[in-house]
Amino acid sequence: MNFLETFAEFGLSELQTRAAARKLSCGLEQSVRLSQGILETRRCLLSFSLAEAGHETPRDVLHICRVMNAPEMFLQSIARFINAAAFVHFGFEYSGETRIGKCYLELPPPDATQPFQSGRLQFLGFKWSLQNSSIAVVSRYKSSIVQDWSEIKSLLLAATDHRMRVAVDSLLQQLQPSPQKAREIYPLLEISEEGSDRRSWDLNVYDGQWSLGHIQSTLLVSAETLQIPHEDFCSWTLPITSSALGHIATGIGRNGEPFLTVYYGAREVEQL
């Protein structure tokens, strides 16, 4: 992931230094975003447990976000909500030539004595341009408790643009669980953005223990539907077919265009 080197001056070096000084373990997850004519592979999340990080964590998180040029209004919101979070995820990615910074606050799961409830806020996401902090959005990821695979398919397909419906339907068919697991609770998140018409869902399939190679053919259909050059798709996917498939997000983006994001290869790293 050589692209990460370009984020050194935008908070990554500070994050490396502080994580090393506190001997923190770090989760690393990569992703790819497919949209009309675009395959963006330069994306990752770096994750930390706030309990492990200790009492200085809120100050550290705000410092990193400040170095990442987060807007002041985001710094105020993060300061307000961070003590309620269990994990913090820093995102570094490219959108074309624009460098993007992210900070996601993940809330702890509900108490084991309490039933899961749909609509519960799970992630509060802050996303901004590192070069122009006036370009910024806030996202909310809310849990949706669904115990039937057919309902999951209906929800995702209803949010999918007609141009992508066949491709997404084929993808979900490949991810369909065995009859023995068809009525389990699936981690499904509904995503919304402030001031945006974005509507999308995020489905976590890590428990399926599939690799990216399992869905390679249907991903190719999605790429072809979105007019992504075949050679670009193959250059990305061929070296990583054995990577663990994590979760998929699909729907309509803030620009009104269909998209598909695939997260994969989550692992713990000792050094950033």
C-alpha positions, 0 to 999 in steps of 0.5 A: 500500500505505497499510496499511504506514504502520501498521507504522511504529512496528513496525520499518518506519521503522527498516528504511527508515532503515537501508536508505537509509543503506546504499543497499540495494536492496530487493525487494518482493512482495505476496500475498493469502490466501484462507480461509473467508469471508476475503480478506486483501490487506494483506500484503507481503515486503521482501527484502534480499541479505545479501552486499550489506548487508555485515558489519553485517547480522546486527546490523541484522537483529536490531535490526529484529526487536527493534523488531518485538517479535519474541520473545526465543527468535526473536532467539536463533534468528535470531542463530544462523542468520543467518550461513548465510543469503543473503537476509533477508525481512521480512514485514508483514501483517494477519490480521483486525485483528492485525498480524503480523511475519515474518522469513524467512532464505533459505539460498543454493542448493546448490553448482553441483557438487552435485545438488539434493536433496529435503528440503533446508531453503531457508527458516527462517521466524519469524512472530509477533503484533506486539501479543502476542509470545506468539503465535508460530510457526516454519516450515520450507520444504524443497525438493522436487525434482519433474520431472513436472507430474502429480506436482506436481498429485498432491502439491498435491491430496493436501494440499488439503481436499476442499472446495477440491480442484476449485478447486485442480485447475482452478488447476493446469490453468491453470498447466500448462506446455507439453509441451516444459517438462512435465518440467523441475524446478519450484521446489516447497517443502513447508511445516511449522510447529512444534507445528501440523498445517499441511500445505501446498506452495508452487509458484513459477511466476514462470518461466511469465511469467503475469499474475494475469489469467491465473488470475482466473477460477479464483481466483474459483472458489476465492473462491466456494468459500471464501464470500468476497464477490464484491465484495471479490474484484473490488475486489482483483483488477481493478486488478492483473490485469497484475501478474506471478503469482509463486507459490501456496501451498495446503493446510491451515492451522494451524486445520485450514481450507483456504487459498490464498495467491497471491504476485505482483508481485515487483519491486525498489524504490529507496525503501520 
